[in-house]
Amino acid sequence: MSVLVCDPVHEDGLETLRKGGLKVVYAPDISREELLRTVGMYDALVVRSRTKVDREVLERGVRLKAVARAGVGLDNIDVEEAERRGIAVLRAPGGPSVSVAELTIGLMLCLARMIPYADSSMKGGKWVKRELMGVELMGKKLGIIGLGRIGYEVGKRAKAFGMEILTLKRHMRKRMDWIKELNAKPLTLEELLRESDFVTLHVPLTPETRHMIGERELRMMKPTAYLINTSGGGVVDEGALRRALKE
C-alpha cells in the first residue's frame, strides 16, 4: 500500500511507516493542484495542519482507505465526508503533548519577562532596561481551558513555577484525578476568566469552540492578564481581540 505524506514529518515517523511495509512518498511541499492530480494513486494520506483534505480531495482519492493527522486537531479534514466514503480518519492526540506544553510555558515566560520586546529593542540599538520590569510567574493564577493531555502537561509545569491552577468545572467528571494531582480549582468559565492572571487555551477547533473567547469573555479578563492560544486560531475572535488590545 502507498502513503503520501503531504506535510513535514520527522524521519523517524517516515521510517516507522516503511517498517510497516508501506511505500512512502514524501512530498512536504506538495501544492493543492498536484495533490488533486495525484491523490488517486494513494491508499492513505498523512497530513499536518497545512494540507486541507476537503471534499474535492476525498472525491479524487478513489483508492483512499485512511487519512492520518500527525497531530491533534482535525479541523483541516472533512471528517464527515471521509466517514461517508468509508475512509478512516486517524490522529495522534498524545504525540505533541509535551512539545506544546513546553511551548506554552515558553510563551508565558516571554510575556511575563517581556523577552520579545527586550530582544527587538536591543537589536534596534535601544537600551530600555527600565521598561523591562516584567512579572514573576510565582503566585500567579493560571486558567487552563481544556484539561486534556496538553492542558494537564501545562499544569504540571506551571505548578513547578509555583502557580495556582484554575480549570473548568465541566472537567470534573472525566479529569477529577488530574484536578486533584494539580490541586486545581474548578470554576465556571466566567469565574476563571475574572480570576486568572494567565489564560491558556487547549481545546480543539470545532463549531462549538469557534470564537469561544470573544468580546464578552475578553471584557471579563483582568486588564493585566495574558491570553495564550496554542490551539486552533479560530478559538479566539481576532477582531474582538484587536479591539480589546487597542482599548
N, C-alpha and C positions, 0 to 999 in steps of 0.2 A: 504494500500500500504506500502511496506517496503523500507527503505532507508538505504544504507550502507555508513557510514561516515568514510572515509579512512584515514583522517589526523586529527591532534589535533584541536579541536574546543571547544570554551568556553561552559560551561554547560548551559548558557543562550540560546545559539543557539540550543543546543540539545533539551532543554525544549520547545522552540518555535516550533520545528518540531513535538514533541509529542503532544503539544496542538492542532496542526493542524490535529490530528487524524492519524498520521503516526507511523508505527512501526519502531523504530530506532535501528540499530545495530551499536555500536560504536567500531571501530577497528582501532585506530590511528596509530598502528604499523604494519598493515597488510602487508605481503610480496607480491611480484608480483605473486608468484606461487599460494598463497592462493587466491588472488584476481581473478586470471584466473579460478581457480577451483570453486569459489562460486558466481561470479558476475551474473550468470544466474538466481540466486534466487531473485534478487532485481529489483525493479521498478525504483530506482533512486540512483545515487551516489553523494556524497558530497566530494569534494577534496580541498586541498590547492595546494601548489607547488610541494610537494614530489611525489605524485602519478601521474604516466603517464597514461592517458586514450587514448591509441593509437588504431589503427585499430583492433589489436588482442583482446583487452579488449572489444571493442564495438561489435565485432563479437560474442563473447561468452555471452554478455549481452543481451540475447534474449528477456528479459522482459523490458529492459530499456526504459523509457519514457523521462528521463531527467538526465543530468549531470550538477551539480552546482559547480561552483568555489567560495569558500568562500574567495574572494579577487578580484583583478582587472584583471590580465593577464590571457590569455587563451593559452599560448604557450605550456602548457603540455597536452592540449586536442586536438585531431584531430577533429576540428570543421567541416571540410568539410565531413569527413566520417560520423560523427554523424548526420549532416543535411541530408545526403543521405539516412540514415536509419530512418529518421523521429524522431530522438531523439533531444529534446530541449536542448540547451546549455545556461546556465544561469550564471551570475556573479554578484558581489556586488561592483560596482565601487565606491560608496560613503563610504563603510564601513571603510576602513583603512586610509582614507584621513588624518585625524588629527594625527593618530598614526605615519604614515610615515613622515608627515611634521615635527613632533617633533623630530623624529629620525634624519632627515636631518639636522635640526638646531643643534642637539646634536653632530653630526659628524663634522659639521662646527666648532663648539666651540672646539672640541677635536683637530682638525687640527690647528686651529688658535692659541690655547694656549698650544699646544704640550702636552696635558694631558696623552695620552698613553705612551709617552716616559718618562714623569715625573714619572708615576706610575711604569713602569717596571724598570727604573734605581734605584728608591728608594728601590724597593723590591730586587734589585740586590746588595744593600749595597752601592750605589753610590750617592753622593750629587752633582748634576750637575746644580745648580741654574743658573749659568752664561750662560748656554746653552739654557735656557728656557725663552727667552725673548718673543717669540710669537708675534702676531699682534692683533690689535683690529678689530672687525667687523665694527665698526662705520666708515662710509665714504667709505667703500669698495663697489665695484661693483659686484653684484650677477647676473650671467647669468642663467636664468631659461629656459631650453629646454624642452618644453612640459607644456603648461599652461592649464592643466586640473584641476580637483578638487584638486589633491595633490600639483601641482605647485602653484596654487592660495593660498592654505593654507601656503605653504612655504613662498611665497611672503609677506603675511600679517605679519608673524612672523619676517621675515627679516627686514621689514620696522620699526618694533619696536626697532630693534638694530641700526637704522639709516643707513641702507644700501641703495644703489641705485639699483633699479631693472631694469635689461635688459631682454628682451624677443624677440621672433622671429616675424618678420613682418607677417608671414603667419597666426598668431593667430588673426590678427586684424579683420578678417571677423566675427569670431564667439565669440571672447573674448574681444571685444572693451570695454565693461563695466568693466571687471576685469582690463584691462590695465589702464583705467582711474583711477579706485579706487586705484591701486598700484602706480600710477604715473610712470608706467614702460615705458622704452624707446624701441620701436620696431626697431630691426636691422636684417640684414641678419645673417646667421649662422657664416660666416667668420668675420663679424664685432663684433658679440657677443663674439666669442672666443678670438679675439685680445684684446678686452677691459676689459673682466671680470677678477676680482681677484679670484672669486669662480665661478665654473660652476656646476650646479646640473641638473641631468637628470631625467625626469619624463615622459617617453614615453613607450608604450607597445613594447614588443619584437616581431617584425614582419619581414618578408623578407626585407621590405624597411628600417627598422631601425637597422637591424643587422650590427654591425661594423660601425655605423654612426659616431662614434668617432674613427678614425684610425690614421695612421702616419701623414697624411696630416693635419688633424684637430689638433692633439696634437702639431705639429710644429707651428701652429698659436697662441697657448696659450702663455701667459707670462711664463717665466721660474719659476716665483714665484707663479704662480696660483695653485689653488687646484681644483681637479676634484672629484665630489661626485656622485656615481651612486647607487640609491636605486630602480632602475627599473631592467629589465632583464639584467643579466650579459653579454649576448651576444651583447648588445648595444655598448659595448666598445671592440675594438680589443685588447685583453690582451697581445698578442705578441708585438704589437706596443707600448702598454703602458709600458711593461717591458723595451723595448729598450729606450723609452723616459726617464724613471726614471734613467737608467744607464747613459744616456748622460747628 
